[in-house]
């Protein structure tokens, strides 16, 4: 992205609004925004469900000259609909979906999502879609089962969150993180494996019974081939203008236009 960010204004023209779906703290957008704000003022709309992340985004990007940050706390499509109303008359819009979050959607949901984005765009608009690509197994799995245990802690935190919100009593010590690759479906699957037979009460309404060795499937992360990204995008109504691929860690940044 750093290598090609300076090319984006030539691909996307001069948008008055740049929208980022699932922005988090906006650290990825920082690599892009300055190239669009060299000569004119632009509006950057980070969209996220986390008010804390948006607050940090507003704080951390406040120093970029000619960029007005207008955070939108909402879901992807509803937030995009709101952000599109901020565009100047006759001006285009650039939408960013960075990271690889599209891989967390089931295939049919991913296509529906892209159609939803397409419905909010006009002919001059551009959509930058990031996707993680299929790579050798010995490179993929360690990213989801790292030696430091960061991904394991992230996965186990799901149970801690459920305990807080739903009043359950999951004992995190009775679960082990497990990552596996489903080659047929082209996805990493994250699981929490029960190390004992256990019964967990949920908010005094019902119980969950797990056998030793049984898993809770917590997340999927689909991987793509470059041509699959283009095909998926075309079915949703986009035309691929250019696709930049990082060969060192196979990853694609695809610039899409409304077809």
C-alpha positions in Angstrom: 0.0 0.0 0.0 2.9 2.4 0.8 4.4 1.6 -2.6 1.2 2.4 -4.6 -0.6 4.9 -2.4 0.8 7.9 -4.4 -0.8 6.3 -7.5 -4.3 6.3 -6.1 -5.1 10.0 -6.8 -4.4 9.2 -10.5 -6.8 6.3 -10.3 -9.5 7.8 -8.1 -9.5 11.4 -9.5 -10.2 14.1 -6.9 -12.8 12.8 -4.5 -14.3 15.2 -2.0 -15.0 12.4 0.4 -12.9 9.4 1.4 -14.7 6.7 3.4 -13.1 3.9 5.2 -15.2 0.9 6.2 -14.1 -0.6 9.5 -11.5 2.0 10.1 -10.4 1.2 13.6 -7.9 3.9 14.6 -7.3 4.8 10.9 -3.6 3.9 10.8 -3.9 2.4 7.3 -5.7 5.4 5.9 -2.8 7.6 7.1 -0.8 6.0 4.3 -3.3 7.3 1.7 -4.9 10.5 2.9 -2.0 12.9 2.5 -1.7 12.2 -1.3 -5.3 13.4 -1.8 -5.0 16.5 0.4 -2.0 18.1 -1.3 -3.9 20.9 -3.1 -7.5 20.7 -1.8 -9.4 20.0 1.4 -11.1 16.6 1.7 -13.4 14.9 4.1 -12.4 11.6 5.6 -15.2 9.5 7.1 -14.0 6.6 9.2 -16.9 4.1 9.9 -16.7 1.7 12.8 -18.9 0.3 15.5 -16.4 1.2 18.2 -16.7 4.7 19.6 -13.3 4.3 21.3 -11.6 3.5 18.0 -13.3 6.4 16.2 -12.2 8.7 19.0 -8.6 7.6 18.6 -8.9 7.9 14.9 -10.1 11.5 15.2 -7.2 12.3 17.6 -4.5 10.5 15.6 -5.3 11.9 12.2 -6.0 15.4 13.3 -2.6 16.5 12.2 -3.0 15.7 8.5 -3.2 19.0 6.6 -6.4 19.7 4.6 -8.2 16.7 6.0 -11.5 17.0 8.0 -12.3 13.9 9.9 -16.0 13.1 10.4 -16.4 9.8 12.3 -19.5 7.7 11.7 -20.4 5.1 14.4 -22.5 2.6 12.4 -22.4 -0.6 10.4 -20.6 -0.7 7.0 -23.5 -0.1 4.6 -25.6 2.3 6.8 -22.5 4.3 7.5 -21.5 4.4 3.8 -25.0 5.7 3.0 -24.6 8.5 5.5 -21.1 9.4 4.3 -22.2 9.5 0.7 -24.5 12.4 1.6 -21.4 14.5 2.5 -20.0 14.5 -1.0 -19.9 17.8 -2.8 -22.1 18.2 -5.9 -20.5 16.7 -8.9 -17.6 15.3 -6.9 -16.5 11.7 -6.6 -16.0 9.5 -3.6 -13.3 6.9 -2.7 -14.2 4.0 -0.5 -11.5 2.0 1.4 -11.9 -1.5 2.7 -8.4 -2.2 4.0 -7.0 -5.0 5.9 -8.6 -8.3 4.9 -12.0 -8.2 6.6 -13.8 -9.3 3.4 -12.3 -12.7 4.2 -14.4 -13.0 7.4 -17.6 -13.1 5.4 -19.1 -16.3 4.0 -18.8 -16.2 0.1 -22.5 -15.4 -0.5 -22.4 -12.7 2.2 -19.3 -11.2 0.7 -21.0 -10.8 -2.6 -24.1 -9.3 -1.0 -21.9 -6.9 0.9 -20.1 -5.8 -2.3 -23.4 -5.2 -4.0 -24.4 -3.0 -1.0 -21.3 -1.0 -1.5 -21.9 -0.7 -5.2 -25.5 0.6 -4.7 -24.1 3.6 -2.7 -21.6 4.5 -5.5 -21.9 6.6 -8.6 -20.1 6.2 -11.9 -17.0 8.3 -11.0 -16.5 6.6 -7.6 -13.7 4.2 -6.8 -13.5 1.3 -4.3 -10.2 0.0 -3.0 -10.6 -3.6 -1.8 -7.9 -5.4 0.2 -7.7 -9.2 0.2 -5.4 -11.8 1.7 -4.3 -14.4 -0.9 -3.8 -18.1 -0.7 -0.2 -18.9 0.2 1.7 -22.0 1.4 0.3 -23.6 4.5 3.5 -23.2 6.5 3.1 -19.5 6.0 -0.6 -19.1 6.7 -1.1 -21.2 9.8 1.6 -19.5 12.0 -0.2 -16.2 11.4 -3.1 -17.6 13.3 -1.2 -19.6 15.8 1.8 -17.4 16.6 4.5 -18.5 19.0 3.8 -15.6 21.3 0.2 -16.7 21.7 -1.3 -13.4 20.7 -3.9 -15.0 18.4 -4.7 -17.6 21.1 -5.4 -14.8 23.6 -7.5 -13.0 21.0 -9.6 -16.1 20.4 -10.0 -17.0 24.1 -11.1 -13.4 24.8 -14.3 -14.2 23.0 -15.3 -16.5 25.9 -14.3 -13.8 28.4 -16.5 -11.3 26.5 -19.4 -13.8 26.5 -19.0 -14.3 30.2 -19.3 -10.5 30.8 -22.2 -9.9 28.4 -24.3 -13.0 28.8 -23.5 -14.0 32.4 -22.0 -17.3 31.4 -19.3 -19.2 33.2 -16.8 -20.4 30.6 -13.6 -21.4 32.3 -10.9 -20.2 29.9 -8.4 -22.6 31.3 -10.5 -25.5 29.9 -10.0 -24.4 26.3 -7.2 -24.5 23.9 -6.8 -22.3 20.8 -6.7 -24.2 17.5 -6.2 -23.0 13.9 -6.7 -25.2 10.9 -6.9 -24.7 7.1 -9.8 -26.0 5.1 -8.2 -26.4 1.7 -11.5 -27.1 -0.1 -13.1 -23.9 1.2 -9.9 -21.9 1.1 -10.3 -20.6 4.7 -8.5 -20.6 8.0 -10.8 -21.8 10.7 -10.2 -20.7 14.3 -11.5 -23.0 17.0 -11.5 -23.3 20.8 -11.1 -26.9 21.8 -12.6 -28.1 25.1 -9.9 -30.0 27.1 -12.5 -31.6 29.5 -16.1 -32.6 29.4 -18.1 -29.6 30.7 -21.5 -28.0 31.1 -21.7 -24.2 31.0 -24.8 -22.4 32.2 -25.8 -19.4 30.0 -27.6 -16.6 31.9 -29.7 -19.1 33.8 -31.7 -19.8 30.7 -30.0 -22.9 29.2 -26.8 -24.8 29.3 -24.1 -25.7 26.7 -22.6 -29.2 26.9 -19.2 -29.9 25.4 -17.4 -33.2 25.2 -13.6 -33.4 25.7 -12.0 -32.6 22.3 -15.2 -30.9 21.0 -14.6 -27.4 19.6 -16.4 -24.1 19.3 -15.8 -22.7 15.8 -15.2 -19.0 16.4 -14.0 -17.4 13.1 -13.4 -18.1 9.4 -10.8 -16.2 7.3 -11.2 -16.9 3.6 -8.2 -16.6 1.3 -8.4 -15.7 -2.4 -6.6 -16.2 -5.7 -6.3 -12.8 -7.6 -8.7 -13.9 -10.3 -11.3 -14.8 -7.6 -11.2 -11.3 -6.3 -11.8 -9.9 -9.8 -14.6 -12.3 -10.5 -16.4 -11.7 -7.2 -16.1 -7.9 -7.7 -17.4 -8.1 -11.3 -20.5 -10.1 -10.2 -21.2 -7.3 -7.7 -21.2 -4.7 -10.5 -17.6 -3.5 -10.4 -14.9 -3.3 -13.0 -11.3 -4.0 -12.0 -9.0 -1.2 -13.0 -5.8 -2.4 -11.5 -4.7 -5.0 -9.0 -1.5 -4.5 -7.0 -0.1 -7.7 -5.5 2.5 -8.0 -2.8 4.5 -11.1 -3.8 6.6 -11.2 -0.6 3.4 -11.9 1.5 0.8 -12.6 -1.1 -1.8 -9.9 -0.6 -3.9 -7.9 -3.1 -5.0 -4.3 -3.3 -7.7 -4.1 -6.0 -8.9 -0.8 -7.4 -12.5 -1.1 -8.6 -14.8 1.2 -10.5 -18.5 1.1 -10.9 -19.3 -0.9 -14.1 
